[in-house]
Structure formats: C-alpha cells, structure tokens
Amino acid sequence: MKIANSLKSLKKRDKTCRIVRRTGRVYVINKANPRFKARQG
C-alpha cells in the first residue's frame, strides 16, 4: 500500500480505482487490481 500526501494522482492510475473514507483516513481501493491500494497521510 502506498502512503501519499495527496491521492489525486493515485486515483487516476486505473479506471476502477475508488476513493473511500474510513475511520478518518482516505483510501484508494481497487477490487480488480489490489496493487493500486493507497492511503492518505
């Protein structure tokens, strides 16, 4: 999982990427290709 200051570029890496907010953290998740997972902060 990548940890980034901004997820703006990471959500554009794949068209199936979704931005999700969980417990105060922002995540990029991708069911089709889990290697695109990322977390903000």
SULCOR-V567120 format. One record per residue. N is the residue number from 0. RES is the residue in three letters. PSI is psi in radians with two decimals (999 if undefined). Layout:
# SULCOR-V567120
N|RES|PSI, N|RES|PSI
This chain:
# SULCOR-V567120
0|MET|2.28, 1|LYS|2.51, 2|ILE|2.06, 3|ALA|2.73, 4|ASN|-0.59, 5|SER|2.36, 6|LEU|0.08, 7|LYS|-0.78, 8|SER|-0.54, 9|LEU|-0.49, 10|LYS|-0.26, 11|LYS|0.02, 12|ARG|-0.50, 13|ASP|2.60, 14|LYS|-0.25, 15|THR|0.07, 16|CYS|2.41, 17|ARG|2.55, 18|ILE|2.24, 19|VAL|2.47, 20|ARG|2.13, 21|ARG|2.21, 22|THR|0.82, 23|GLY|0.02, 24|ARG|2.62, 25|VAL|2.27, 26|TYR|2.62, 27|VAL|2.16, 28|ILE|2.67, 29|ASN|1.87, 30|LYS|-0.66, 31|ALA|-0.66, 32|ASN|1.57, 33|PRO|-0.16, 34|ARG|-0.15, 35|PHE|0.22, 36|LYS|2.48, 37|ALA|2.75, 38|ARG|2.57, 39|GLN|2.45, 40|GLY|999
